[in-house]
């Protein structure tokens, strides 16, 4: 673990200010190589509300950066996996940081899960960094844990992004994440093991945290992989599960055995791995309570490119009853955002869908907007930056829905190809340039060598207007882009909504609840 304060100070001097026909752009060079699937988070990080909010980014090579509202780097910290040579520099941190006051004492923490695919000799797990200066508060090392407990693992990595929630009602935040060692972990606010569920297969999905039945402790809504095992009773098939695990069962640092009776409110079977992160919101008014939406992943059949799981499913949060199955162009492990994009008073589900050929995809990646109340697809759009469309769209991440220009309508922001595509929420029409040369004044937001993650939207400086934040790799290393004057960036049709940020970042908020809450 290295705290790179001196280098951060030097890097802060290299912030690049630019402008265009519509407003200001700040480019912040990073010591890290930029995130791959992880996304930026906007939150109060340093504990000083007088200087605006901050941005946190975890680069794929294991360096976490905190950036001020004005674009200066506050600190950069290297995680324990950074120097492990068994994994490449683009495969050490693939998750998105979470931010919260873990101990309810005014000290903000940045919690990051780490580890890449493969590389069992490398460490993995989760760390908490002090928000004001990036110093290490604790490191929960899964490789060390495996030496003390009989935990079988193909990898110690945690690609699942952590969620923060007060499960005990004491004002302090526990940490929940899944790992490739086939377990779902809950940690205490001080980074000690509170309990873990033995999922019997790898866990890529990030959890949503919500009360399923409105009583008692909150539940953990999370997906897992599962492989065929005919020796178990009952046997398990090739596919995956979506769980509503009881948070109250995670205690005394003990293991919760696979399928332990009573440990879950419900469990739903899939014929494909569930690596998509579930999201929760009000989707179907005739169903009591909220609903859960989840896509799948792309693994089974193992020996074929004709992957199944070309759908997303909507379940009752209370009972786990399957309410709808929505056909998608191909399988996807991206998360769905929940927001009313056409302003008809009913929440919609918006999901990016990749089309990688080795997953059975054809053509170009797409964004699909679907209204579950009416069981209709609102629109399907091929997002482009200029003419560019990256088939590997939003893997292990998602997209953003916000009213960027605060005129009452909503926009969908998706990272694709070399930059950012902004779509009209009601129609899916491109508000940024989707041609080689746009002569109608639409901007082409190019910034990165490739964009596979999500952006974030928020009011960084407290002036009442929003900033759009994107992070990723470039030809000169990792960068963060901060776009302001968004009311001049796009020409969107006005609307009547005053809820400007229904889904402003991955997992919905900085604590990664995964819940769209109209209240």
C-alpha positions as CSV (number, residue, x, y, z in Angstrom):
1,X,0.0,0.0,0.0
2,X,1.5,3.3,-1.1
3,X,0.2,6.8,-0.4
4,X,1.3,8.9,-3.3
5,X,0.9,12.4,-1.8
6,X,4.0,14.0,-3.2
7,X,3.3,12.8,-6.7
8,X,-0.3,13.8,-6.4
9,X,0.8,17.3,-5.6
10,X,2.9,17.4,-8.8
11,X,0.0,15.9,-10.8
12,X,-2.4,18.6,-9.5
13,X,-0.3,21.2,-11.2
14,X,-0.9,19.6,-14.6
15,X,-4.7,20.1,-14.7
16,X,-5.6,21.2,-18.2
17,X,-8.4,23.7,-18.7
18,X,-10.1,23.9,-22.1
19,X,-13.2,25.4,-23.6
20,X,-15.4,24.8,-26.6
21,X,-18.3,26.6,-28.2
22,X,-20.5,25.5,-25.3
23,X,-18.5,25.7,-22.1
24,X,-15.6,24.6,-20.0
25,X,-13.8,21.3,-19.9
26,X,-11.2,20.3,-17.2
27,X,-8.9,17.5,-18.0
28,X,-7.2,15.9,-15.0
29,X,-4.2,13.5,-15.6
30,X,-4.0,10.6,-13.3
31,X,-1.1,8.6,-11.9
32,X,-3.2,5.5,-12.6
33,X,-4.0,4.3,-16.1
34,X,-7.7,5.1,-15.7
35,X,-10.6,2.8,-14.9
36,X,-11.6,-0.1,-17.2
37,X,-15.0,-1.2,-15.9
38,X,-15.1,0.9,-12.7
39,X,-16.7,4.3,-12.8
40,X,-16.2,7.6,-11.1
41,X,-18.2,8.5,-8.0
42,X,-19.2,12.0,-7.0
43,X,-19.6,12.5,-3.2
44,X,-18.5,14.5,-0.2
45,X,-15.2,12.8,0.4
46,X,-12.8,15.1,2.3
47,X,-15.3,16.1,5.0
48,X,-15.2,19.8,4.1
49,X,-18.6,20.7,2.6
50,X,-17.5,24.3,2.0
51,X,-15.3,23.3,-1.0
52,X,-17.9,21.4,-2.9
53,X,-18.0,17.6,-3.6
54,X,-15.2,15.4,-4.8
55,X,-14.6,12.8,-7.4
56,X,-13.1,9.3,-6.7
57,X,-11.7,7.1,-9.4
58,X,-10.1,3.7,-9.1
59,X,-7.7,3.0,-12.0
60,X,-7.4,-0.5,-13.4
61,X,-3.7,-0.8,-12.3
62,X,-4.7,-0.3,-8.7
63,X,-4.2,3.5,-8.0
64,X,-7.2,5.3,-6.4
65,X,-7.5,9.1,-7.0
66,X,-9.5,11.7,-5.2
67,X,-10.1,15.0,-7.2
68,X,-11.5,18.3,-6.0
69,X,-14.4,20.2,-7.5
70,X,-11.9,22.5,-9.2
71,X,-10.0,19.6,-10.8
72,X,-7.1,19.4,-8.4
73,X,-5.9,16.0,-7.2
74,X,-6.3,15.7,-3.5
75,X,-4.5,12.4,-3.1
76,X,-3.6,9.2,-4.9
77,X,-3.1,5.9,-3.1
78,X,-1.7,2.6,-4.5
79,X,-3.6,-0.5,-3.4
80,X,-1.9,-3.8,-2.2
81,X,-2.4,-5.5,-5.6
82,X,-0.5,-2.8,-7.6
83,X,2.9,-4.5,-7.6
84,X,1.6,-8.1,-8.2
85,X,3.1,-9.2,-11.5
86,X,0.8,-12.2,-12.0
87,X,-1.9,-9.8,-13.3
88,X,-1.6,-7.2,-16.0
89,X,-1.9,-3.5,-15.4
90,X,-5.4,-3.4,-16.8
91,X,-6.7,-6.2,-14.6
92,X,-6.1,-5.3,-10.9
93,X,-9.1,-3.2,-10.0
94,X,-12.3,-3.6,-12.0
95,X,-14.8,-2.2,-9.5
96,X,-16.3,1.2,-8.6
97,X,-15.5,2.8,-5.2
98,X,-18.2,3.4,-2.6
99,X,-18.1,6.4,-0.2
100,X,-19.6,6.9,3.2
101,X,-19.1,7.7,6.9
102,X,-18.5,4.2,8.1
103,X,-18.2,4.9,11.9
104,X,-20.7,7.7,11.9
105,X,-18.1,10.0,13.4
106,X,-17.7,12.6,10.6
107,X,-14.8,10.8,8.9
108,X,-15.6,9.9,5.4
109,X,-14.2,6.7,3.9
110,X,-13.6,5.5,0.4
111,X,-14.1,1.7,0.2
112,X,-12.7,-0.1,-2.8
113,X,-12.8,-3.8,-3.7
114,X,-9.7,-5.1,-5.6
115,X,-8.4,-8.0,-7.7
116,X,-8.6,-9.0,-11.3
117,X,-9.7,-12.1,-13.2
118,X,-7.1,-14.9,-12.7
119,X,-3.9,-14.5,-10.9
120,X,-4.5,-16.6,-7.7
121,X,-1.1,-15.6,-6.4
122,X,-2.2,-11.9,-6.2
123,X,-4.1,-10.6,-3.2
124,X,-7.8,-9.5,-3.4
125,X,-10.4,-8.1,-1.1
126,X,-11.4,-4.6,0.0
127,X,-9.8,-1.6,1.6
128,X,-11.0,1.6,3.3
129,X,-9.1,4.8,2.6
130,X,-9.5,8.0,4.7
131,X,-11.4,10.5,2.5
132,X,-9.4,13.5,3.6
133,X,-5.9,12.2,2.7
134,X,-6.2,8.7,1.2
135,X,-4.4,7.0,4.1
136,X,-5.2,3.3,4.7
137,X,-7.8,2.7,7.4
138,X,-8.0,-1.1,6.9
139,X,-7.4,-3.9,4.4
140,X,-9.5,-7.0,4.3
141,X,-7.2,-9.4,2.5
142,X,-9.0,-12.5,1.1
143,X,-5.7,-14.3,0.3
144,X,-4.8,-14.1,4.0
145,X,-8.3,-15.1,5.0
146,X,-7.9,-18.3,2.9
147,X,-4.9,-19.3,5.0
148,X,-7.0,-19.3,8.1
149,X,-10.3,-20.8,6.9
150,X,-11.1,-23.7,4.5
151,X,-12.1,-21.4,1.6
152,X,-11.6,-22.9,-1.8
153,X,-11.0,-20.3,-4.5
154,X,-9.9,-20.0,-8.1
155,X,-9.0,-16.4,-7.3
156,X,-9.0,-14.0,-4.3
157,X,-10.3,-11.2,-6.5
158,X,-13.3,-9.0,-5.7
159,X,-14.8,-7.5,-8.9
160,X,-18.1,-6.9,-7.2
161,X,-18.3,-3.2,-6.1
162,X,-19.0,-2.8,-2.4
163,X,-22.3,-1.5,-0.9
164,X,-22.5,0.3,2.4
165,X,-25.5,0.0,4.7
166,X,-26.4,0.3,8.4
167,X,-27.7,-3.2,9.1
168,X,-27.8,-2.9,12.8
169,X,-29.4,0.5,13.3
170,X,-26.5,2.0,15.2
171,X,-25.7,4.6,12.5
172,X,-22.6,2.8,11.4
173,X,-22.2,1.2,7.9
174,X,-21.4,-2.4,7.2
175,X,-19.7,-3.3,3.9
176,X,-21.1,-6.0,1.5
177,X,-19.4,-7.4,-1.7
178,X,-19.0,-10.7,-3.5
179,X,-15.8,-12.3,-4.6
180,X,-14.4,-14.9,-7.0
181,X,-13.6,-17.2,-4.1
182,X,-17.3,-18.1,-4.2
183,X,-18.4,-16.1,-1.1
184,X,-20.5,-13.0,-0.4
185,X,-19.0,-11.0,2.5
186,X,-20.2,-8.6,5.1
187,X,-17.6,-6.6,7.0
188,X,-17.9,-4.5,10.1
189,X,-17.3,-0.7,9.7
190,X,-13.7,-1.4,10.9
191,X,-13.1,-3.9,8.2
192,X,-13.4,-7.1,10.2
193,X,-15.3,-10.1,9.0
194,X,-19.0,-10.0,10.2
195,X,-20.1,-13.1,8.2
196,X,-20.1,-14.7,4.8
197,X,-22.5,-16.6,2.5
198,X,-21.0,-19.6,0.7
199,X,-22.5,-19.1,-2.8
200,X,-20.8,-22.3,-4.2
201,X,-19.6,-20.4,-7.3
202,X,-18.0,-17.1,-8.3
203,X,-19.7,-13.8,-7.6
204,X,-19.2,-10.9,-10.0
205,X,-22.5,-9.1,-9.3
206,X,-22.6,-6.0,-7.0
207,X,-25.3,-6.0,-4.3
208,X,-28.3,-3.9,-3.9
209,X,-29.4,-3.3,-0.3
210,X,-33.1,-2.8,0.6
211,X,-35.8,-4.2,2.9
212,X,-37.6,-6.8,0.9
213,X,-40.7,-7.1,3.1
214,X,-40.6,-3.8,4.9
215,X,-39.8,-5.3,8.3
216,X,-36.6,-6.3,10.1
217,X,-33.1,-6.0,8.8
218,X,-32.4,-5.2,5.2
219,X,-31.8,-7.8,2.5
220,X,-28.9,-8.2,0.2
221,X,-30.0,-8.6,-3.4
222,X,-27.2,-10.1,-5.4
223,X,-26.5,-12.5,-8.3
224,X,-24.1,-15.4,-8.5
225,X,-22.8,-18.0,-10.9
226,X,-23.6,-21.7,-10.4
227,X,-22.2,-24.8,-12.1
228,X,-23.7,-28.2,-12.5
229,X,-23.1,-30.5,-9.5
230,X,-25.0,-33.7,-9.5
231,X,-23.6,-34.8,-6.1
232,X,-25.5,-32.0,-4.2
233,X,-29.1,-32.7,-3.1
234,X,-30.9,-31.2,-4.8
235,X,-28.3,-31.0,-7.7
236,X,-27.4,-27.6,-9.1
237,X,-27.6,-26.9,-12.9
238,X,-25.4,-24.7,-15.1
239,X,-26.7,-21.2,-14.6
240,X,-27.0,-18.7,-11.8
241,X,-29.0,-17.5,-8.9
242,X,-30.5,-14.1,-7.8
243,X,-30.8,-13.9,-4.0
244,X,-32.5,-11.8,-1.4
245,X,-30.2,-12.8,1.5
246,X,-31.2,-11.8,5.0
247,X,-28.7,-9.3,6.4
248,X,-29.4,-10.6,9.9
249,X,-27.8,-13.9,9.1
250,X,-24.4,-12.3,8.7
251,X,-23.0,-12.4,12.2
252,X,-20.3,-13.8,14.5
253,X,-17.8,-14.0,11.6
254,X,-19.3,-17.4,10.6
255,X,-20.1,-19.0,7.3
256,X,-23.7,-19.3,6.1
257,X,-23.8,-22.6,4.2
258,X,-25.0,-22.7,0.7
259,X,-28.8,-22.9,0.5
260,X,-29.1,-22.8,4.3
261,X,-32.9,-22.8,5.0
262,X,-34.1,-19.4,6.2
263,X,-31.0,-17.5,5.1
264,X,-32.7,-16.0,2.1
265,X,-36.2,-14.4,1.7
266,X,-36.1,-15.9,-1.8
267,X,-33.8,-17.3,-4.5
268,X,-34.5,-17.2,-8.2
269,X,-32.9,-19.6,-10.7
270,X,-31.4,-18.5,-14.0
271,X,-30.2,-20.6,-17.0
272,X,-27.2,-18.3,-17.3
273,X,-24.7,-16.8,-14.8
274,X,-26.0,-13.7,-13.0
275,X,-23.1,-11.3,-13.2
276,X,-25.3,-8.2,-13.8
277,X,-25.8,-6.1,-10.7
278,X,-29.5,-6.0,-9.7
279,X,-31.4,-2.7,-9.3
280,X,-34.6,-2.0,-7.3
281,X,-37.4,0.4,-7.8
282,X,-41.1,0.9,-8.4
283,X,-41.8,-0.7,-11.7
284,X,-45.2,-2.4,-11.8
285,X,-48.0,-0.8,-9.8
286,X,-50.2,-3.9,-9.6
287,X,-47.5,-5.8,-7.7
288,X,-47.3,-4.9,-4.0
289,X,-44.0,-3.3,-3.0
290,X,-41.0,-2.7,-5.2
291,X,-39.5,-4.8,-8.0
292,X,-36.0,-6.1,-8.8
293,X,-34.6,-6.1,-12.3
294,X,-31.5,-8.0,-13.3
295,X,-29.9,-9.1,-16.6
296,X,-27.6,-12.1,-16.7
297,X,-24.0,-12.5,-18.0
298,X,-22.4,-14.4,-20.9
299,X,-20.9,-17.8,-20.0
300,X,-23.1,-20.9,-20.7
301,X,-22.8,-22.9,-22.9
302,X,-19.1,-22.9,-22.2
303,X,-18.1,-24.4,-25.6
304,X,-20.3,-22.2,-27.8
305,X,-20.6,-18.5,-28.9
306,X,-24.4,-19.0,-29.0
307,X,-24.8,-17.9,-25.4
308,X,-28.2,-18.1,-23.7
309,X,-29.5,-15.4,-21.3
310,X,-30.6,-12.8,-23.9
311,X,-33.0,-11.3,-21.5
312,X,-33.5,-9.3,-18.3
313,X,-36.0,-10.4,-15.6
314,X,-38.2,-8.4,-13.3
315,X,-39.1,-10.0,-9.9
316,X,-41.3,-9.0,-6.9
317,X,-38.9,-7.7,-4.2
318,X,-41.2,-9.2,-1.5
319,X,-41.7,-12.7,-2.8
320,X,-39.2,-13.3,-5.6
321,X,-42.0,-14.1,-8.0
322,X,-41.0,-13.6,-11.7
323,X,-43.2,-10.9,-13.1
324,X,-41.7,-10.2,-16.6
325,X,-39.0,-11.5,-18.9
326,X,-37.8,-8.9,-21.4
327,X,-35.9,-10.0,-24.5
328,X,-32.6,-8.3,-25.2
329,X,-30.5,-8.3,-28.4
330,X,-27.9,-10.5,-26.6
331,X,-26.8,-11.5,-23.1
332,X,-25.3,-8.7,-21.0
333,X,-23.7,-8.3,-17.6
334,X,-24.4,-4.6,-17.4
335,X,-26.6,-3.1,-14.7
336,X,-30.0,-1.6,-15.5
337,X,-30.8,2.0,-14.5
338,X,-34.3,2.9,-13.3
339,X,-35.8,6.3,-14.1
340,X,-38.9,7.7,-15.8
341,X,-37.2,8.8,-19.0
342,X,-40.4,9.7,-21.0
343,X,-42.0,11.5,-18.1
344,X,-45.3,9.5,-18.2
345,X,-45.3,9.1,-14.4
346,X,-44.0,5.5,-14.7
347,X,-40.5,4.3,-14.1
348,X,-38.6,2.8,-17.1
349,X,-35.6,0.4,-17.2
350,X,-32.7,1.5,-19.3
351,X,-29.9,-1.0,-20.0
352,X,-26.7,-1.1,-22.2
353,X,-26.3,-4.2,-24.2
354,X,-22.9,-5.3,-25.6
355,X,-22.6,-7.4,-28.8
356,X,-19.2,-9.1,-28.5
357,X,-19.0,-11.9,-31.1
358,X,-17.5,-14.5,-28.7
359,X,-20.6,-14.0,-26.6
360,X,-22.9,-14.6,-29.6
361,X,-23.5,-10.9,-30.4
362,X,-23.8,-9.5,-33.8
363,X,-23.9,-5.9,-35.1
364,X,-23.4,-2.9,-32.8
365,X,-23.9,-2.4,-29.1
366,X,-27.2,-0.9,-28.1
367,X,-29.1,0.9,-25.3
368,X,-32.6,-0.3,-24.6
369,X,-35.3,1.6,-22.8
370,X,-38.3,-0.5,-21.6
371,X,-41.5,0.4,-19.7
372,X,-42.4,-2.6,-17.5
373,X,-45.8,-1.0,-16.5
374,X,-46.9,-1.2,-20.1
375,X,-44.7,-4.1,-21.2
376,X,-43.4,-2.0,-24.1
377,X,-39.9,-1.1,-25.5
378,X,-39.8,2.7,-25.7
379,X,-36.7,2.8,-27.9
380,X,-33.5,1.0,-28.9
381,X,-30.5,3.1,-29.9
382,X,-27.1,2.3,-31.2
383,X,-25.0,4.8,-29.1
384,X,-22.2,6.5,-31.1
385,X,-19.4,9.0,-30.6
386,X,-19.0,10.2,-34.1
387,X,-19.4,7.0,-36.0
388,X,-17.7,4.9,-33.3
389,X,-19.5,2.2,-31.4
390,X,-17.7,-0.1,-29.0
391,X,-19.2,-3.6,-28.9
392,X,-17.8,-4.2,-25.4
393,X,-20.4,-1.7,-23.9
394,X,-20.6,-1.1,-20.1
395,X,-19.4,-4.5,-19.0
396,X,-19.8,-4.8,-15.2
397,X,-21.1,-1.1,-15.2
398,X,-24.0,0.7,-16.6
399,X,-25.2,4.2,-17.6
400,X,-26.5,7.4,-16.1
401,X,-29.9,9.2,-16.3
402,X,-30.1,12.8,-15.3
403,X,-31.5,16.2,-16.4
404,X,-28.2,17.6,-17.4
405,X,-29.5,21.1,-18.4
406,X,-32.2,21.2,-15.7
407,X,-35.0,22.0,-18.2
408,X,-37.4,19.3,-17.0
409,X,-36.5,16.5,-19.4
410,X,-34.1,13.7,-18.8
411,X,-31.0,12.5,-20.7
412,X,-29.3,9.1,-20.9
413,X,-25.5,9.3,-20.7
414,X,-23.5,6.3,-21.9
415,X,-19.8,5.8,-22.4
416,X,-19.0,4.2,-25.7
417,X,-16.1,4.0,-28.1
418,X,-13.8,6.9,-27.5
419,X,-16.0,9.1,-25.4
420,X,-19.6,10.0,-24.3
421,X,-22.9,9.7,-26.0
422,X,-25.9,11.7,-24.7
423,X,-29.4,10.5,-25.7
424,X,-32.8,12.1,-25.3
425,X,-34.5,10.1,-22.6
426,X,-37.9,10.2,-24.2
427,X,-36.9,9.1,-27.7
428,X,-33.3,7.8,-27.6
429,X,-32.2,10.4,-30.2
430,X,-28.6,11.5,-30.2
431,X,-28.1,14.9,-28.5
432,X,-24.3,14.6,-29.1
433,X,-22.7,13.9,-32.5
434,X,-23.2,10.5,-34.0
435,X,-21.7,11.3,-37.4
436,X,-18.3,11.9,-38.8
437,X,-18.9,15.6,-38.9
438,X,-22.0,17.2,-37.3
439,X,-22.9,20.4,-39.1
440,X,-26.0,21.0,-36.9
441,X,-23.9,22.1,-33.8
442,X,-24.0,18.9,-31.8
443,X,-20.7,18.3,-29.9
444,X,-18.6,15.2,-30.4
445,X,-17.4,14.3,-26.9
446,X,-14.2,12.3,-27.5
447,X,-11.7,11.9,-24.7
448,X,-10.5,8.3,-24.3
449,X,-8.8,5.5,-26.1
450,X,-11.7,3.2,-25.1
451,X,-14.7,3.6,-22.8
452,X,-16.3,0.6,-21.1
453,X,-17.6,2.1,-17.9
454,X,-20.1,4.8,-16.9
455,X,-20.0,8.5,-16.2
456,X,-21.4,10.4,-13.2
457,X,-23.4,13.6,-12.8
458,X,-23.6,16.0,-9.9
459,X,-23.2,19.5,-8.7
460,X,-19.6,19.6,-7.8
461,X,-19.1,23.2,-6.9
462,X,-22.5,24.0,-5.3
463,X,-23.5,26.6,-7.9
464,X,-26.8,24.8,-8.7
465,X,-25.7,23.6,-12.1
466,X,-24.5,20.1,-12.8
467,X,-21.1,18.8,-13.9
468,X,-20.6,15.7,-16.1
469,X,-17.6,13.5,-15.0
470,X,-16.0,10.8,-17.1
471,X,-12.9,8.8,-16.5
472,X,-10.9,6.3,-18.5
473,X,-7.6,5.5,-20.4
474,X,-6.1,7.8,-23.0
475,X,-3.0,7.7,-25.2
476,X,-1.2,9.6,-22.4
477,X,-2.4,7.6,-19.4
478,X,-5.5,7.8,-17.3
479,X,-7.6,11.0,-17.3
480,X,-10.7,12.5,-15.8
481,X,-12.8,14.9,-17.8
482,X,-15.1,17.4,-16.0
483,X,-17.7,19.1,-18.3
484,X,-19.6,22.2,-17.1
485,X,-22.1,24.6,-18.6
486,X,-24.2,21.6,-19.6
487,X,-27.2,23.8,-20.5
488,X,-25.1,24.9,-23.5
489,X,-23.9,21.4,-24.4
490,X,-27.2,19.9,-25.6
491,X,-30.4,21.0,-27.2
492,X,-33.0,18.9,-25.3
493,X,-36.7,19.4,-25.4
494,X,-38.1,20.9,-22.1
495,X,-40.2,18.9,-19.7
496,X,-42.0,19.1,-16.4
497,X,-39.8,17.0,-14.0
498,X,-38.0,18.6,-11.1
499,X,-36.2,15.4,-10.0
500,X,-33.0,16.1,-11.8
501,X,-30.9,13.1,-10.7
502,X,-32.9,9.9,-10.8
503,X,-29.8,7.7,-11.6
504,X,-26.7,9.9,-11.4
505,X,-24.0,7.3,-11.1
506,X,-23.4,3.5,-11.1
507,X,-25.4,1.7,-8.4
508,X,-27.6,4.8,-8.1
509,X,-25.6,6.6,-5.3
510,X,-22.2,6.8,-3.7
511,X,-23.1,4.1,-1.1
512,X,-24.2,1.8,-3.9
513,X,-27.6,1.0,-2.6
514,X,-28.8,0.0,-6.1
515,X,-32.2,1.5,-5.4
516,X,-34.2,4.1,-7.2
517,X,-36.2,5.8,-4.5
518,X,-38.8,8.4,-5.6
519,X,-39.3,9.5,-2.0
